[in-house]
Amino acid sequence: MGYYVEMVTCVTIPKKNINACLNAINELHTDKNLLKYAGGGVFPKKGTVAEYAWYSWVDNPPNGKFENLQKALLEWRYDNKVDKNGNVIITYFHGEKWGDDELLFKTIAPFVKNNSTIEVTGEDDNHWRYVFSNKQVKMEKGKVVYESD
């Protein structure tokens, strides 16, 4: 079960910020942060925390860290590409169900190009978007308005 969403993404992570953004995402996957923030589940199990705590719809990275930003974003269900200047562009959300995405947005916000946006339509036709500006992300509610010529 989950809340279904569709997203339109216009998010750019400049080349100069790629390593710092990757480090921030990897920090989310430390034992401490998994126990504190994991929305997917935390179950009693022997072994490391990464074996039994996870973010919704996201597998933890092998060996405790993602090896590159593109793979980290893919695991969080965001397709992406590298443009001709070496920037990472988030192109599509392929997850369908809403998870711990707001936590990801807050984590990557300091590294995202100003005025990047993610527009969301929920299964109940609610609309909202996330605007990245000044190293922060802000959620704005929206609505569809139709106008005649």
Secondary structure as the mmCIF struct_conf table of DSSP 4:
data_model
#
loop_
_struct_conf.conf_type_id
_struct_conf.id
_struct_conf.beg_label_comp_id
_struct_conf.beg_label_asym_id
_struct_conf.beg_label_seq_id
_struct_conf.end_label_comp_id
_struct_conf.end_label_asym_id
_struct_conf.end_label_seq_id
STRN STRN1 TYR A 4 TYR A 4
STRN STRN2 VAL A 5 ILE A 13
HELX_RH_3T_P HELX_RH_3T_P1 LYS A 15 ASN A 17
HELX_RH_AL_P HELX_RH_AL_P1 ILE A 18 LEU A 28
TURN_TY1_P TURN_TY1_P1 HIS A 29 HIS A 29
BEND BEND1 THR A 30 THR A 30
HELX_RH_AL_P HELX_RH_AL_P2 ASP A 31 TYR A 37
BEND BEND2 GLY A 40 GLY A 40
STRN STRN3 GLY A 41 VAL A 42
BEND BEND3 LYS A 46 GLY A 47
HELX_RH_3T_P HELX_RH_3T_P2 VAL A 49 GLU A 51
TURN_TY1_P TURN_TY1_P2 TYR A 52 TYR A 52
STRN STRN4 ALA A 53 TRP A 54
TURN_TY1_P TURN_TY1_P3 SER A 56 TRP A 57
HELX_LH_PP_P HELX_LH_PP_P1 ASP A 59 PRO A 61
HELX_RH_3T_P HELX_RH_3T_P3 PRO A 62 GLY A 64
BEND BEND4 LYS A 65 LYS A 65
BEND BEND5 GLU A 67 ASN A 68
HELX_RH_AL_P HELX_RH_AL_P3 LEU A 69 GLU A 75
TURN_TY1_P TURN_TY1_P4 TRP A 76 ARG A 77
STRN STRN5 TYR A 78 VAL A 82
TURN_TY1_P TURN_TY1_P5 LYS A 84 ASN A 85
BEND BEND6 GLY A 86 GLY A 86
STRN STRN6 VAL A 88 PHE A 93
STRN STRN7 LYS A 97 LYS A 97
BEND BEND7 ASP A 100 ASP A 100
HELX_RH_AL_P HELX_RH_AL_P4 ASP A 101 ILE A 108
HELX_RH_3T_P HELX_RH_3T_P4 ALA A 109 PHE A 111
BEND BEND8 VAL A 112 VAL A 112
HELX_LH_PP_P HELX_LH_PP_P2 LYS A 113 LYS A 113
TURN_TY1_P TURN_TY1_P6 ASN A 114 ASN A 115
STRN STRN8 SER A 116 GLY A 122
TURN_TY1_P TURN_TY1_P7 GLU A 123 ASP A 124
BEND BEND9 ASP A 125 ASP A 125
STRN STRN9 HIS A 127 SER A 133
TURN_TY1_P TURN_TY1_P8 ASN A 134 LYS A 135
STRN STRN10 GLN A 136 GLY A 142
#
